[in-house]
Amino acid sequence: MPRRRVPTVRERVEPTLRGLAPTTEQLYRHPLELLASRWGDTPLDLLSYDDLVEYRQWAMTTAVRRRTSVNGASAGEHAVSAVRRMFDIAIKNGLITRNTAKELEKPPRQESKRRPIDELHVEEMYQVVTDDETGILRFYQETGCRREGLLNMTPQKVKRATQVVILDEKGSKIREQPISSMMLDWLLSDNCILYTWTRRKNDGLFNRIKRDLDWANELGVSAHWLRHTTLSKVERVTKSMGLTAAFAGHKLSGIGATATYAGRYNLKDVCWAFTVTFGLPHPLVPDGFVPIGIDWSEPGQYGGR
């Protein structure tokens, strides 16, 4: 019986990407196209372990190098995840029987070099964007949301009575997040540009910021820098990792007091964190309210933009 034809690496790129969320598809496409550019005509079952090690290293080497780069480790991690998916799907479809990528290890994660943006630099960012675009930056700051949270916004996700927005983010995680009254008015205005905002416009905004500000270009500033900046302020002001995790939409792992309290924090607690971080009132926070587990004997309000 003749051997069944096994598809080539190039033939399996698009089926591997099919069905992925847009962000994940974007992360996986580049490394898989790298793989296909060198081993595209190779039948998938003839791709060796040594080939995959070389591919992983190549993906790390060709990663964009910024001041925040961690030796291409993130690119290597995405490359491994992408090729593992390629083999997994091929096996499920009965195209191959052996998973060469199973033993391919991801590069060890290194500490990120991302740090909070100081207030003077944040002000400079506002000075080099248009008046309409200041609302985009402010939304990232107030909510500490991921890019998907902003791009998935609709007018129906703005709740006037409670002064919150519904964020739909990573892995379809949905949560309520407090905003200021000024942000509420902007989101409810007829000419709010946020609802027509796209990934391309978002990339263009931060590319222009990096073009006009040398420090931003050197750091590789993106929307995630504003998220990191806000969350760092929340933790500094509230002195609570658990409440910061709730504000961020994270879940703390492990056991102990911090993890216990992280599970207890609710929307009112997150709104309180918003008020003390930005120095702004919120209708869900009554006078004198302090969340359980928070030592507010020496409050240190941040206020500011």
C-alpha positions, 0 to 999 in steps of 0.5 A: 500500500503506497504511503499516504501523502503528508501535507507540507509545512507551507500547506499547514500554515493557514489551517493552523491559524484558522479559528484563532482570535485575531490577536493570537492569529497575529502572534502566530502568523509571523513565526509560522511564515518564518517556518514556511520560508525555510522548510515550506516544502518539507512534509510535516512528519519529516520536520526534525527536532533539530529543525524546530530548535533552529526555527525557535532560535531564528524566531528569537533572533529576528524579533524586533529588538527594543529597550524592553526586549527580553532577548526575544524570549516572547517571540520564541514562546509564540513560535513554540506555541504556534508550531505545537498547534500545527502538529496538534491539529495535524494529528487530530485530522489524522494527517500524522501520528507523531508530534515532533513539537511536543518536546520543544521547550519554550524559552524561559521567561525573563523579567520584563523591562517595562516600567511605569511612565512618569507623569512628565512623559505622560503629559508629553504623550497628550501634547503630541496627539489630536484633541480627539485622541486624548480620549483614547489615551485617557480611556487606557489610563482610567480603565487600565484596560488591554487593547482588546478592551478598548477595541471591543467597546460599544455604546451598549457597554457604557452604563450611565447609572453606575458610571462603569464600562463593560470590558471584554478582553483577553480570552473573552473575560468580561468585567465592569470597570469604573470611569470618571464622569468626564469619560462617561460624557465623552463615551455618550457623546454623538461624535465619540471616536472610540467606537470607530477605533481600529487596531490599525488606528491604534497602531498608528497612534502609538507609532506617531507618539514614538515618531515625535517622542524620542524616549517613547521610540526608545522604549517601544511605548504601546497601549500596554505601557499605559495599562502597566502605568495605571496598575503600578499606581493602583498598587502604590496607592492602595498598597494591595496586590489583591485589589490591584489584581481585581482592578486589572482583571487578573486572578492571583495564584497561590494561597494566603492572605493576598490570594484570599482577599483578591477573591473578595474584592468586588466592583465597589472595591475596584471603584474605591481604588479608582477614586483614591488613585485618580483623586476623583469621586465615583457614585458607587463609593459611599463616604468613608468606605474602605475595602476589607483588608485595606490599611488606610491609616496612612493614605497616599493619594495620587490624583493627577492626570 
